[in-house]
């Protein structure tokens, strides 16, 4: 998870803070790239991803851990702050549906695992 709060990006892996970076938000970007930077000479990301959610709220480490291994439902107290939710339940293809409606995610070379 990446949390942006007050000019700082914090990177969490499995709910544990693994790094941080101070930088103001750059609002000039419109495209979202997942697995690659979008620049011609950059490398691709080789890894696994189960779910991607974008929230309009900076979560704490404990809050992030509480979200792990669970589907987010409208019963979640901060559901109204959930902006994008990709569950990766498709099982094939490279178009990932946004569970909240508009705005699908298109991936490059995808390998699905169970």
N, C-alpha and C positions, 0 to 999 in steps of 0.2 A: 504494500500500500504506500502511496505517496500522499502526505498531508502537507498542504500549504497554509501557513498561518503567520501573519505579521512579518512578511518578507523572508520567511524561512521554509525551505522544503525539508521534510523529514521522511526518510525511507524506512519502512518497516517490512520485515520478512517474517511471516507467521506471527504477527503481533509483537515482534521484538524490534526495537529501534536499532538499525544497523548503520545509519549515517545521516548527516544533515548538511545543508548547503544554504547559505544566506544569499538571497537574490530577490529583487523586486519582481512582482508578477509582470509578465510580458503579455500584454493584451493584443499585440499585433498578429499573433498566430491564429489561424482559423482552422487548419487541418489538425486532426489527431492521428498520430502515427503510433502504431503498436508493433513492436518487434524490430523496428528500424527507425532511423532518424529522419528519413526523407531526403537526405543529401546524397548526391551521386556516389561518393567514395566512402560511405560509412558501412560498417558491417551489420549483419542481421543478428537478432537475439535468438539464441538457441536455448529454449527452456520450456517449461510447462505452465499453463495458466488454467485455473478452474473457473474463475469468475472475475468480472470487472465491474465495479460500481463507481460512479462519480457522484459525490455528495457536495452540497453547499454547506458544509460544516466541518471544521477541523476536529477530528476524533482524537481521543487519548489512546495510549497503547492498550489500556484495559478495554475501552470501547471497541477497538479494532479486534482484539481477541474474542470478544463476545459475538462478533459478527461471523467469525470463521466457521466453516462447515455447516452453515445454515443458509437457507433461502430467505431473502428479505421479503416480508409481507407488509400489507397496509397496516397491520397491527403494530409495527415497529414505531416507537415514539417519535423518531425523526424522519419517518417515511416522506413527509412533505418536502424534506431537504434532499431527497434522492433525485438526481437529475438524469442519470443514465444508468442502465442496469443490463449488463450482458451476462447471461448465465451459462453460455457455451453448452447448451443442451442439444444443439443441432445434430452432433455426431458425425457430420460429413459436410463437405463444401467449405467455402471461404467467406460466406456472408453470415454474420452473427446478428441475430435479432435483438433489438433493444426491447426488453420486456415491458418498458413503460410506453411504448408506441413508436413514434417517428425517430429516425436517425439510426440506421443500422451501421454496423462496423464491418468493414471489408478488410480481410487479411490476405497476406501474400501466400507463400508456400506453407500450407498447414498440414500437419499430420495428427490425426485423431487417435487417442488412446482411451481405453476404458478404465 
